[in-house]
Amino acid sequence: MSLQDKAKAIAKNIEGKAQEVLGNITDNPKHKAEGKAKQIQAEAMHTVENLKDKAKNFIDKM
């Protein structure tokens, strides 16, 4: 995983958590849902980058 992509995924996750907390504090279901969605997007970004790393390692071992 490139450092830049990892940083983007971490930032997206933090942004999502903050938005979810804001939604909990203000009892705003839209903010809660958007925050959760951003966290899921960050998780997907991590998964994609991990798969890229595994594929690269596999190819390098051939």
Secondary structure, DSSP 4 states (H G I P E B T S, - for coil): --HHHHHHHHHHHHHHHHHHHHHHHHT-HHHHHHHHHHHHHHHHHHHHHHHHHHHHHHHHH-
